[in-house]
Amino acid sequence: MLAAAANIGPQAARTAAIVALLLHTGLRVGELVGADVEQFGHYRNHRVLRFTVKGGGPHLVALPAPVTRRLDAYLAGRPDVTESRVPVPAGQAGARPRRPLMATASGARVDRGAVWRLLRRLATTAKIPVKMSPHVLRHTCATLARDAGARLKDVQERLGHADARTTRRYDHGGKRLDRAPARTLAAYLTAAGDEHSPESAEAEAP
């Protein structure tokens, strides 16, 4: 998907940024298309997207290098982002509208339908036999993060699930089978059996 995104159409940079954001962070499509350029910034030593979660609390989404590299490349080609402008507090004379993080060629906000169509076209180009959608990439993000060793609690927090049981539904990759209690128990019993085997006793005899 990432390789296909970098080589498709005049909006290749935007497409690559969209796919990287959805795959690496598990953003909901509504969060992606609703985000503004002003939400993209720094916090301590991290590049982040800032969101206001339900209830008004702040939430930061850490963006890894593969995401920021593609996002920076996309925004570098946006005149509305690269042009110099003096910040003016919202509501005051001279303040400009917030700029969508993902914009169309005319500057309008990319909508959900456009993202769905884009991902399906990319999946076809990349010969991925899946009915692709933003939720499939969100699911993939969670599964691969768990396979890579991310804690269930951290994945749960990133996806915004109130209940860990919801997150566990995404946790069905190969590593989950490796962590299966039956495998752990079998390894333990095998090791215990080896300790009490005749061969082990002979090896320990003086």
N, C-alpha and C positions, 0 to 999 in steps of 0.2 A: 504494500500500500504506500509506504513512504517513498520507495523508488519510483512508483508510477506517478505519485503526486508531484514529484519534482520535474516531470517531463510531460505535462499535459496542459496545453492551451496557454493563452496569454496571461492567465492568472495563476501560473504555476507556483509562484512564491506564496501567494495567499493559500492555495490549496495545500501546499506542504506544511504551512503553519497550522492550518485547521486539523489535519490528520495527526500531526505531532502532538498538539494540545490534547486532542481527544484520547489518543492512545497512551500517552505518558502520564496524564493527570486524571483521566476518568471523568472529566467535566461532563455535566449534562448539556445537551444541545442548547437548552434555554439559557444556561450560564454562559456558554460560548457566544451565542449571537447577541445576548444582552450586555456583554462586557464592553466597556469603553476603554479607549487608549489611556485615559487618566488612571485606570485601575492597575496598569502595568508599571511596575517600579521596583524599588529595592527595599529590602528590610534586613538590616545587619549585613551579612555577607551573601545574601540570597537574592535572586531575582524572583519576583512574586506577582501574582494577581490578587488584588484585594477585593473581597466581596463582603456584603452585609447580609448576614444570615437571618433567618426568620427570628423575629424578636429584637432585631436591631443590633446584634452583636457583630464585631468584625471577624473576618475569617481570611486567612492567608493561604494561598495555594503555592507551594514551592515549585518553581519551574526549573527542570534540569537543563544542562547545556544543549542537548539535541533539540529542545523546544525553543530556548531563547535564541539559538543560532538561526533557526528558521523564521522565528518571529521578528528578529532584528532585520533580517534580509527583506522580509515583506514590508515592514514599516519604513525601511530606508527608501522604498520606492513610492511612498505615499506623500504627495506634495502637502497635504493638509497636516502631516505630522512633521515633516522636515523643515517647513517654512518657519522662520522665526516669528515668535509672537510673545507679547508680554502677558503673563497670567493676570487675569482680572477675576476677583471673587465673584461667584455666581450671584446673580441678582443685581449686580451693579452695572452701570452704563459701560458698554464696551465688552462685556462678557460674551464669549462665543459659546455656541452649543457644544455639548460634550460630543466627542468623536467616537464612532463605533470602532471597536478593535478590529472587527472583520467587516470591511465595507465593499460595496459593489464598485464597478468602474465609475459610476456616477456619484459615488460618495454616500449612497444610502446604506442602511444597515442590511447585512446579509440575513435572510430569514431562514427559519427551520427547514422549510421545504427545499431550499437551494442546497443546504448541507446534506439532506437525505439523498437528493438526486446525485450530488457530487460523489458521495461515498459509494453509491451503487455503480456509478460509471467507473470509478477507480477500481472497484473489486472486479468488474468485468475485464478491465484492461490488465489487471494483475493476475487474472485467471484464478481468483479465489472463489471456490464453489460455495459461497455463503450468501444468503440474502442480507447484504450489508446494511447497517444502520448505525447511528450514533450510539445506540444502546449496546450493540455488539462490540464496539470499540471500548465502551465503558466496562463491559463484562470481561473483555480480553485484558484490559488494564489490571483489573482486580485479580484475575486468575494468574497472570504472569508475575504480578507483584508478590503474590503468595508463593509461587514456585521459586522466585528469586530469594525468598527468605524474609520478606516483610512481615511484621507482626500483624495478626488479625486485627488488633485494636487500632493500629495505624491505618490499615486499609479501610476499616470501618469509619474512622474519623474523616479520611479523605473523601470517601463516597457520601458522607453525610447521613449514614444510617443510624437511626436511634437504637436499633436492636441488632446485636451481633449475629443473630440468627439470619437476618436478611443478608449480611455480608457472606455468611458461610455458604449460601446458595451459589455464590460465584466461585467458591473454593473447591473446584473439582478437577484440577490439573493433575499431572502425573505425580507431583511432589506430595499431594495429599495422600495418594495411595502409598507412597514411601513412608509417610508418617502414620499410617494406619496402626492402631493399637495391636492388632493381630500380628503384624510384622515385628513390632517392638517386643511383644511377648515371646514370639517364636525365637527371636535372636537371643533373648534372655534365657529361655529354657534350653536352647541349644548350647549356650555357653556353660550353663549349670551342669548339663549332661556331660559335656566334655571334661569338666573338672572332676567328675566322679567316675569317669570311664576307666577300665582296666589299664588302657594305654597310659592315661594320665598318672595313675598310681605307680606304674612301673617307672615312669620318667622321674617321679619324685623320690623313689626309693634310693637309699644311700648305696 
